[in-house]
Amino acid sequence: MLKNLFTCLTILLGIQTVLSQNITAKIIDSETGESLSYANVQIDGEDSVVSNSEGYFSIPPKNNDEKTTLTVSFLGYYTENLTVGELKNINFIIKMRPGTFELETVYISNTEIDAYSIMASVRKNLKANYTDSGKPTKNTVFFRESTVIRPKQVKLEMTQATGYSKQQIKDANKELDEFAAKMINYPPKQFTDRLYNYYTSTKIHKEKPVPVQKLEVVKAVKFKDANRSVTLDDMEKLGAQVLFKHLDATKHYRIKSGLIGVRDTIVSNNSFVTDSEYRELEDAEKKTNQKAARSYNWTFLYRTNILINGRFDFINSSELSELYEYSYAGVAESDDKNNRIFIIKFRPNKRRAKYTGTLYVSEKDYAIVRADYTLVEGKKLSGINLKLILGIKQAENFDKGTLVYKKRESGEYYLQYASQENGQYIYINRPLKFIEITEGDKDKVGFDFKAEMDEFEKEEYFVMSESAITEGDYEAAQEPEFDYMQLGSYDPSVWKEYTTIEPLNEMKQFKSVE
C-alpha cells in the first residue's frame, strides 16, 4: 500500500514538473530541414510568439494543456494547425511545407506588373500604410538586447614605472598578461531583457499634433558577469583595477595617451572619481532606469521606421530604380485567402547602395509585410581610420535585420517584430602614461596598450499584444522607476509565466566566470 502511494506521488510530481515548465519546439522546412526564423505562432487564437533565429519558440506553462491549439504561419509556407498534444507526438518539431510559388509574369487588371512597378507602388503607398493614426494605444512589448565582444588580441604592457625594479615590472606584466588572456578566453558578453507596456497618444503642441509616449516596465533582467562586462565604462573599470595596483594611492595623476594629453582626467585614490562621487553616480543610475528604457524604446522605433529612416533607402528612396536592382521572385500565399504576397529580391545597383535582401509585398495595398536585409560584404555604414596617426581604427561593417508588420483593423500597419544585428571592428594601439601632479620630481608609470576586437549587438522587439485605449487610460498610465534583476547565469524560470522570445543557445549557455 505504501509502495503504491509512493508510486502515485512520483507520477503526480512528474506531471506537475512537466506542466510547470516551458515547452520548447522547433520549426523547420519539411524539405530541406533548415530552421525557419521569425515564424508566427498563435496560441489558442490569442497570445502570439515568434520563433527565434534558430527556429525555436516556447510555450509558457499556462498554455501547456494538451488541448491548447497552435497556429503556425510563415510567408511562403502552408499554415499548420495543431494542438500541444499533437506537438508532443511529433517530438516538438514542426515541419512546414513550402507553398506554391508562381514564377511567371504577374498580371493584375490586364496590366503587366514587374518588380520595379511593384516597388513604385510600395513607395507611393508608404504614408497611407505606415502613418500611425495617433489614437491612444497600449502595446505589451518584449525586448531583448545582447552584446558580445570578441577580442582578437589584447596586449597591455608596463614600459616604465618610477621606483620599480626590472623584476617588479616583469611581475606586473605577468599580471597584465593574465588579464588580457582572460578577456580573450572568456569574451565579454551581456544579455538584457525587458517586458513593458508601451502607451502612445497624440498631443497638440503649438497647434501641431505631436506623438507622446509612456513606458511602464513590468519586469527587467540582466544576465551579466561582473568580470566580463561589455560596456566601455565597465571595461575601463576592470582594466583600471589592474592598473591602479601599480600606482601610488596617495598621489594624484594625470593621464596622457600618445600625442593627446587628457588635461581633465585626474586619477586619485585608485579611482577616476572619489568614493562619494561614485556613490552619487550609482544613485543617479538607479533613478534613470525608467527614463533610459523609454528613450531606448523611442530610439529603436525610429531606427526601424521604414517611412523616415534613410537606412532603408531600398524601400523609401526617391531613386529606388537607380540605387537598387529589383527582381520578381514569385508569389506566396498569405493568411488572407483573398490576398497574395509578392516576393521581391533586391541588390545594389550603384556604389552608394549598401544592402541586399528580400521584401514581401501585399498585393492588396502594396504594403511591405516583411523585410529581410543584409549589409553587402565589404561595405560599411561608418568608420574612421587613424591607424597610422593615432593608432585607432573603427568600422561598422556588419548589419542585418528582419522587420515583420501586422495590419490593424483601421487599415494601417504596425511593427510587430524586429530583429537587428550590428557589428563593428575596433583597433587601438596607443601608449598610456600616468604622470604625477606635483611641482617637484614626478612619478611616471607608462603602458603600451594594443587591442583588436569585434563587437556585436543584437536587438529583438516583439509586440505581444496591442489594444486601443481611451485618452483617460493614457493619462492614468504610470511610469514607475524599476531595478534590473541581476543574474550571473541564464535561468530558464525567469520568464516562465510569460510568452516571450526563446533565447538563443549562446544565451542559454551564459554563466559567470570565477
C-alpha positions as CSV (number, residue, x, y, z in Angstrom):
1,M,0.0,0.0,0.0
2,L,2.8,2.4,1.0
3,K,4.7,1.5,-2.2
4,N,1.7,2.2,-4.4
5,L,1.1,5.5,-2.6
6,F,4.8,6.4,-3.3
7,T,4.4,5.5,-7.0
8,C,1.3,7.7,-7.3
9,L,3.0,10.6,-5.7
10,T,6.0,10.2,-8.0
11,I,3.8,10.2,-11.1
12,L,1.9,13.3,-9.8
13,L,5.1,15.1,-9.1
14,G,6.4,14.3,-12.6
15,I,3.2,15.6,-14.2
16,Q,3.4,18.8,-12.1
17,T,7.1,19.3,-13.2
18,V,6.2,19.0,-16.9
19,L,3.2,21.3,-16.5
20,S,5.3,23.9,-14.7
21,Q,8.0,24.1,-17.4
22,N,8.0,25.9,-20.7
23,I,7.6,23.7,-23.8
24,T,10.2,24.4,-26.4
25,A,9.6,23.4,-30.0
26,K,11.4,24.0,-33.4
27,I,10.1,25.0,-36.8
28,I,11.8,23.7,-39.9
29,D,11.4,23.4,-43.7
30,S,9.9,20.0,-44.4
31,E,12.1,19.5,-47.5
32,T,15.4,21.0,-46.5
33,G,15.3,20.7,-42.7
34,E,16.5,24.3,-42.4
35,S,15.3,26.3,-39.4
36,L,12.6,28.9,-40.1
37,S,13.4,32.1,-38.4
38,Y,10.7,34.5,-37.1
39,A,7.7,32.3,-38.0
40,N,4.5,33.4,-36.2
41,V,2.9,31.1,-33.6
42,Q,-0.6,31.9,-32.3
43,I,-1.6,30.2,-29.1
44,D,-5.3,29.5,-28.6
45,G,-6.1,32.3,-31.0
46,E,-4.9,34.9,-28.6
47,D,-1.2,35.0,-27.5
48,S,1.4,35.2,-30.2
49,V,5.1,34.4,-30.2
50,V,7.7,34.2,-32.9
51,S,10.4,31.6,-33.5
52,N,14.0,32.9,-32.9
53,S,16.8,32.9,-35.5
54,E,17.4,29.2,-34.7
55,G,13.8,28.3,-35.4
56,Y,12.9,27.7,-31.7
57,F,9.9,29.0,-29.8
58,S,8.5,28.3,-26.3
59,I,5.0,27.9,-24.8
60,P,4.6,29.1,-21.1
61,P,3.2,26.7,-18.5
62,K,-0.2,28.3,-18.6
63,N,-0.7,27.0,-22.1
64,N,0.8,23.5,-21.6
65,D,-2.6,21.8,-21.7
66,E,-2.6,19.1,-24.5
67,K,-5.8,20.7,-26.0
68,T,-4.2,24.1,-26.5
69,T,-4.2,25.0,-30.2
70,L,-1.3,26.3,-32.1
71,T,-1.5,28.1,-35.5
72,V,1.9,28.4,-37.2
73,S,2.3,30.6,-40.2
74,F,5.3,31.7,-42.3
75,L,5.3,33.5,-45.6
76,G,5.7,31.1,-48.5
77,Y,4.6,28.1,-46.5
78,Y,1.3,26.4,-45.8
79,T,-0.2,27.3,-42.3
80,E,0.0,24.5,-39.8
81,N,-2.7,23.9,-37.2
82,L,-2.1,21.5,-34.3
83,T,-2.6,21.0,-30.6
84,V,0.1,20.8,-27.9
85,G,-0.8,17.1,-27.6
86,E,0.0,16.6,-31.3
87,L,3.1,18.7,-30.9
88,K,4.4,16.2,-28.3
89,N,3.6,13.3,-30.7
90,I,5.9,14.8,-33.4
91,N,8.8,15.3,-30.9
92,F,8.3,19.1,-30.7
93,I,9.5,19.6,-34.3
94,I,7.0,21.3,-36.7
95,K,7.8,20.6,-40.4
96,M,6.3,23.3,-42.6
97,R,5.5,22.6,-46.3
98,P,6.6,25.2,-48.8
99,G,3.7,26.9,-50.6
100,T,3.2,27.2,-54.3
101,F,5.3,29.9,-56.0
102,E,4.3,31.4,-59.3
103,L,7.4,32.5,-61.2
104,E,5.7,33.6,-64.4
105,T,4.8,37.2,-65.2
106,V,2.1,38.5,-62.9
107,Y,-1.0,40.3,-64.4
108,I,-3.4,42.4,-62.4
109,S,-6.4,44.0,-64.2
110,N,-4.8,43.1,-67.6
111,T,-1.7,45.2,-66.7
112,E,1.7,43.7,-66.5
113,I,3.3,44.1,-63.1
114,D,7.1,43.8,-62.7
115,A,9.3,44.3,-59.7
116,Y,10.0,47.9,-60.4
117,S,6.3,48.7,-60.8
118,I,5.6,46.9,-57.5
119,M,8.3,48.9,-55.7
120,A,7.0,52.2,-57.2
121,S,3.6,51.3,-55.7
122,V,5.2,50.4,-52.4
123,R,6.8,53.9,-52.1
124,K,3.6,55.6,-53.3
125,N,1.6,53.9,-50.5
126,L,4.2,54.2,-47.7
127,K,2.4,57.1,-45.8
128,A,-1.0,55.5,-46.1
129,N,0.2,52.1,-44.9
130,Y,2.6,53.1,-42.1
131,T,1.5,56.5,-40.7
132,D,0.1,56.0,-37.2
133,S,-3.5,57.2,-36.7
134,G,-2.4,58.9,-33.5
135,K,-5.2,57.3,-31.5
136,P,-4.2,56.1,-28.0
137,T,-2.9,52.6,-27.9
138,K,-1.3,50.2,-25.4
139,N,1.3,47.7,-26.6
140,T,2.8,45.0,-24.4
141,V,6.3,44.6,-25.7
142,F,9.2,42.1,-25.0
143,F,12.6,43.5,-25.8
144,R,15.9,41.6,-25.7
145,E,19.4,43.1,-26.2
146,S,22.6,41.1,-26.4
147,T,26.1,42.4,-26.6
148,V,29.2,40.3,-27.2
149,I,32.8,41.4,-27.6
150,R,35.2,39.0,-29.3
151,P,38.8,40.2,-28.7
152,K,41.3,39.0,-31.4
153,Q,44.2,40.3,-29.4
154,V,44.7,42.3,-26.2
155,K,48.1,43.4,-25.0
156,L,48.8,45.6,-22.0
157,E,52.4,46.0,-21.1
158,M,54.1,48.2,-18.5
159,T,57.0,50.0,-20.1
160,Q,58.2,52.2,-17.2
161,A,57.5,52.9,-13.6
162,T,59.3,55.3,-11.2
163,G,60.9,53.3,-8.4
164,Y,60.2,49.9,-9.9
165,S,62.9,47.3,-10.4
166,K,63.1,45.2,-13.6
167,Q,61.7,42.2,-11.6
168,Q,58.8,44.3,-10.4
169,I,58.0,45.4,-13.9
170,K,58.2,41.8,-15.1
171,D,55.8,40.6,-12.3
172,A,53.4,43.4,-13.2
173,N,53.4,42.5,-16.8
174,K,52.7,38.9,-15.9
175,E,49.5,40.0,-14.1
176,L,48.6,42.2,-17.1
177,D,49.1,39.2,-19.4
178,E,46.7,37.2,-17.3
179,F,44.1,39.9,-17.5
180,A,44.4,40.1,-21.3
181,A,44.2,36.3,-21.7
182,K,41.1,36.2,-19.6
183,M,39.4,38.7,-21.9
184,I,40.3,36.6,-25.0
185,N,39.4,33.2,-23.4
186,Y,36.2,34.4,-21.9
187,P,34.8,37.1,-24.3
188,P,32.8,39.8,-22.6
189,K,29.1,39.4,-23.1
190,Q,25.8,40.6,-21.6
191,F,22.1,40.0,-22.2
192,T,19.2,42.3,-21.2
193,D,15.5,41.5,-21.3
194,R,12.6,44.0,-20.7
195,L,8.9,43.4,-20.6
196,Y,6.9,46.6,-20.7
197,N,3.6,48.3,-21.5
198,Y,4.1,51.0,-24.1
199,Y,1.4,53.7,-24.2
200,T,1.1,56.1,-27.1
201,S,-1.1,59.1,-27.9
202,T,-1.1,62.5,-29.6
203,K,-1.0,65.9,-28.0
204,I,-1.3,69.4,-29.6
205,H,1.8,71.5,-29.2
206,K,2.0,74.9,-30.8
207,E,-1.1,74.0,-32.9
208,K,0.6,70.9,-34.3
209,P,-0.1,67.2,-33.3
210,V,2.9,65.7,-31.5
211,P,3.2,62.0,-30.6
212,V,3.7,61.2,-26.9
213,Q,4.6,58.1,-25.1
214,K,4.7,56.4,-21.7
215,L,6.5,53.3,-20.7
216,E,5.7,51.0,-17.8
217,V,8.3,48.3,-17.2
218,V,6.7,45.1,-15.8
219,K,10.0,43.1,-15.4
220,A,13.6,43.7,-16.4
221,V,16.5,41.2,-16.2
222,K,20.2,41.5,-16.9
223,F,22.4,38.4,-17.4
224,K,25.7,39.9,-16.6
225,D,29.1,38.7,-15.4
226,A,30.8,41.5,-13.4
227,N,34.2,40.1,-14.5
228,R,33.2,40.2,-18.2
229,S,31.3,43.4,-18.6
230,V,30.8,44.7,-22.1
231,T,30.2,48.4,-21.8
232,L,33.3,50.6,-22.3
233,D,32.8,52.2,-18.9
234,D,32.7,48.8,-17.1
235,M,35.7,47.5,-19.2
236,E,37.6,50.7,-18.2
237,K,36.9,50.0,-14.5
238,L,38.0,46.4,-14.9
239,G,41.3,47.5,-16.6
240,A,41.7,50.2,-14.0
241,Q,41.6,47.7,-11.2
242,V,44.7,46.1,-12.6
243,L,46.4,49.4,-13.5
244,F,45.8,51.0,-10.1
245,K,47.7,48.3,-8.3
246,H,50.8,49.9,-9.8
247,L,50.1,53.5,-8.9
248,D,50.7,55.2,-5.5
249,A,47.2,55.6,-4.0
250,T,48.3,58.6,-2.0
251,K,49.2,60.6,-5.2
252,H,47.3,62.3,-8.0
253,Y,48.0,61.5,-11.6
254,R,47.1,63.0,-15.0
255,I,46.6,60.6,-17.9
256,K,48.5,61.2,-21.2
257,S,47.8,59.0,-24.2
258,G,50.0,59.2,-27.3
259,L,50.1,62.7,-28.8
260,I,47.0,63.8,-27.0
261,G,47.2,64.8,-23.3
262,V,43.9,64.5,-21.4
263,R,44.0,67.5,-19.1
264,D,40.8,67.0,-17.3
265,T,41.2,63.3,-16.4
266,I,42.5,63.0,-12.9
267,V,43.3,59.7,-11.1
268,S,43.5,59.7,-7.3
269,N,42.8,57.2,-4.5
270,N,42.9,54.4,-7.1
271,S,39.8,55.7,-8.8
272,F,38.8,58.1,-11.6
273,V,36.4,59.7,-9.1
274,T,36.2,59.9,-5.3
275,D,34.1,57.4,-3.3
276,S,31.4,59.9,-2.7
277,E,31.2,60.9,-6.3
278,Y,31.0,57.2,-7.3
279,R,28.1,56.6,-4.9
280,E,26.3,59.7,-6.4
281,L,26.8,58.2,-9.9
282,E,25.4,54.9,-8.8
283,D,22.3,56.5,-7.2
284,A,21.7,58.6,-10.3
285,E,21.9,55.5,-12.5
286,K,19.2,53.8,-10.4
287,K,17.0,56.8,-10.8
288,T,17.3,56.8,-14.6
289,N,16.5,53.1,-15.5
290,Q,12.9,54.0,-16.4
291,K,13.9,57.2,-18.3
292,A,16.7,55.3,-20.2
293,A,14.3,52.4,-21.1
294,R,11.7,54.9,-22.5
295,S,14.4,56.7,-24.5
296,Y,15.8,53.5,-25.8
297,N,12.4,52.3,-27.0
298,W,11.7,55.6,-28.8
299,T,15.2,55.5,-30.5
300,F,14.7,51.8,-31.5
301,L,11.4,52.6,-33.2
302,Y,13.0,55.5,-35.1
303,R,15.9,53.3,-36.3
304,T,13.4,50.7,-37.6
305,N,11.0,53.2,-39.2
306,I,11.0,52.4,-42.9
307,L,8.9,55.6,-43.6
308,I,11.6,58.1,-42.5
309,N,14.9,56.4,-41.8
310,G,17.3,56.8,-44.7
311,R,18.9,53.5,-43.8
312,F,16.0,51.8,-45.6
313,D,16.7,53.5,-49.0
314,F,15.9,50.2,-50.7
315,I,12.3,51.0,-49.7
316,N,11.8,54.7,-49.3
317,S,14.3,56.4,-51.6
318,S,13.0,58.6,-54.5
319,E,15.8,57.0,-56.5
320,L,14.7,53.4,-56.0
321,S,15.2,52.2,-59.6
322,E,18.6,53.9,-59.8
323,L,20.0,52.7,-56.4
324,Y,18.9,49.1,-56.5
325,E,18.2,46.3,-58.9
326,Y,14.9,44.6,-58.1
327,S,13.7,41.2,-59.4
328,Y,10.4,39.4,-59.0
329,A,10.9,36.0,-57.3
330,G,7.3,34.7,-57.1
331,V,4.1,34.8,-55.1
332,A,3.4,33.4,-51.6
333,E,0.0,32.7,-50.1
334,S,-0.9,34.9,-47.1
335,D,-3.2,34.1,-44.1
336,D,-5.9,36.1,-46.0
337,K,-7.0,33.8,-48.8
338,N,-8.1,36.8,-50.9
339,N,-4.6,38.3,-50.9
340,R,-1.3,37.2,-52.2
341,I,2.2,38.3,-51.3
342,F,4.7,39.4,-54.0
343,I,8.3,38.3,-53.2
344,I,10.9,40.9,-54.4
345,K,14.6,40.4,-54.3
346,F,17.0,43.4,-54.3
347,R,20.7,44.2,-54.5
348,P,22.8,47.3,-55.1
349,N,22.8,48.9,-58.5
350,K,25.0,51.8,-57.5
351,R,28.0,52.1,-55.3
352,R,26.3,54.1,-52.6
353,A,23.6,51.4,-52.2
354,K,24.6,49.1,-49.4
355,Y,22.0,46.4,-48.8
356,T,20.8,43.1,-50.3
357,G,17.7,41.2,-49.3
358,T,14.1,40.2,-49.8
359,L,10.8,42.2,-49.5
360,Y,7.4,40.6,-49.1
361,V,4.7,42.9,-50.5
362,S,0.9,42.7,-50.1
363,E,-1.0,42.5,-53.4
364,K,-4.0,44.4,-51.9
365,D,-2.4,47.6,-50.7
366,Y,1.3,47.3,-51.7
367,A,2.4,47.3,-48.0
368,I,5.6,45.5,-47.0
369,V,4.6,42.8,-44.6
370,R,8.2,41.6,-44.1
371,A,11.6,42.8,-44.9
372,D,14.9,40.9,-44.7
373,Y,18.1,42.9,-45.3
374,T,21.8,42.4,-45.0
375,L,24.7,44.8,-45.5
376,V,26.7,43.7,-48.5
377,E,30.0,42.2,-47.6
378,G,32.8,44.7,-48.0
379,K,30.7,47.7,-47.4
380,K,30.4,49.7,-44.1
381,L,28.0,52.1,-42.5
382,S,30.5,54.3,-40.8
383,G,34.1,54.3,-39.6
384,I,37.4,56.1,-39.0
385,N,40.9,55.1,-39.9
386,L,43.6,56.9,-38.0
387,K,45.7,53.8,-37.5
388,L,48.9,55.4,-38.7
389,I,48.4,58.8,-37.0
390,L,46.7,58.0,-33.7
391,G,46.7,54.2,-33.6
392,I,42.9,54.0,-33.9
393,K,40.6,52.3,-36.4
394,Q,36.9,51.6,-36.3
395,A,34.5,50.3,-38.9
396,E,30.8,49.5,-38.6
397,N,30.9,46.6,-41.1
398,F,28.0,44.2,-40.2
399,D,24.3,44.9,-40.3
400,K,21.4,42.7,-40.9
401,G,17.7,42.7,-39.8
402,T,14.2,41.4,-40.2
403,L,11.1,43.5,-39.9
404,V,7.6,42.0,-39.6
405,Y,4.4,44.0,-39.9
406,K,0.8,43.4,-38.8
407,K,-2.3,45.1,-40.2
408,R,-4.7,46.9,-37.8
409,E,-8.4,46.8,-38.3
410,S,-8.2,50.5,-39.1
411,G,-6.0,49.6,-42.1
412,E,-2.5,50.9,-41.3
413,Y,0.4,48.6,-40.3
414,Y,2.5,48.5,-37.2
415,L,5.8,46.8,-36.4
416,Q,5.0,43.5,-34.7
417,Y,8.5,42.1,-34.7
418,A,12.0,43.4,-35.4
419,S,15.4,41.8,-35.2
420,Q,18.5,43.9,-35.7
421,E,22.2,42.7,-35.6
422,N,25.0,45.2,-35.9
423,G,28.8,44.6,-35.7
424,Q,31.9,46.8,-35.7
425,Y,35.7,46.2,-35.9
426,I,37.8,48.2,-33.3
427,Y,41.6,48.6,-33.3
428,I,43.5,50.5,-30.7
429,N,47.3,50.8,-30.4
430,R,48.4,53.6,-28.1
431,P,50.8,54.3,-25.3
432,L,49.2,55.2,-22.0
433,K,51.1,57.3,-19.4
434,F,50.2,58.3,-15.8
435,I,52.1,61.4,-14.7
436,E,52.1,62.6,-11.1
437,I,50.6,66.0,-10.5
438,T,53.3,67.8,-8.4
439,E,55.7,70.7,-8.6
440,G,58.8,68.6,-8.0
441,D,60.0,65.4,-9.4
442,K,57.1,63.5,-11.0
443,D,56.4,59.8,-10.7
444,K,55.6,58.3,-14.1
445,V,54.0,55.0,-15.0
446,G,53.8,54.0,-18.6
447,F,52.0,51.3,-20.5
448,D,51.6,50.2,-24.1
449,F,48.0,49.2,-24.9
450,K,47.0,47.3,-28.0
451,A,43.7,45.7,-28.7
452,E,41.8,44.4,-31.8
453,M,38.3,43.2,-31.4
454,D,34.9,42.7,-33.0
455,E,31.8,43.9,-31.2
456,F,28.3,42.5,-32.0
457,E,24.9,43.7,-30.8
458,K,21.6,42.1,-31.4
459,E,18.2,43.6,-30.5
460,E,14.8,42.0,-30.7
461,Y,11.5,43.8,-30.4
462,F,8.2,41.8,-30.2
463,V,4.7,43.3,-29.7
464,M,3.0,40.5,-27.7
465,S,-0.4,42.4,-27.9
466,E,-1.8,45.7,-29.0
467,S,-5.1,47.3,-27.9
468,A,-6.9,50.6,-28.3
469,I,-7.3,52.6,-25.2
470,T,-9.0,55.9,-24.2
471,E,-7.3,59.2,-23.6
472,G,-8.2,58.8,-20.0
473,D,-6.4,55.4,-19.9
474,Y,-3.3,57.1,-21.4
475,E,-3.4,59.9,-18.8
476,A,-3.8,57.3,-16.0
477,A,-0.8,55.2,-17.1
478,Q,2.1,55.4,-14.7
479,E,5.9,55.2,-15.3
480,P,7.3,53.8,-12.0
481,E,11.0,53.5,-11.5
482,F,12.4,49.9,-11.6
483,D,15.5,48.0,-10.9
484,Y,17.0,45.2,-13.1
485,M,17.2,41.7,-11.7
486,Q,20.9,40.9,-11.9
487,L,21.8,37.3,-12.7
488,G,25.2,35.8,-13.2
489,S,24.0,33.0,-15.4
490,Y,21.0,32.1,-17.5
491,D,17.9,31.0,-15.6
492,P,15.0,29.5,-17.7
493,S,12.5,30.1,-14.9
494,V,12.8,33.9,-15.1
495,W,10.2,34.3,-17.9
496,K,8.2,31.0,-17.5
497,E,4.9,32.9,-16.8
498,Y,5.2,35.0,-19.9
499,T,5.1,34.4,-23.7
500,T,8.5,35.7,-24.7
501,I,11.1,35.1,-27.4
502,E,13.0,31.8,-26.9
503,P,16.7,32.6,-26.2
504,L,19.5,31.5,-28.5
505,N,21.9,28.8,-27.4
506,E,24.6,31.4,-26.6
507,M,22.3,33.0,-24.1
508,K,21.3,29.7,-22.5
509,Q,25.0,28.7,-22.1
510,F,25.9,32.0,-20.4
511,K,27.3,31.8,-16.9
512,S,29.8,33.9,-14.8
513,V,33.4,33.0,-14.9
514,E,35.2,32.8,-11.5
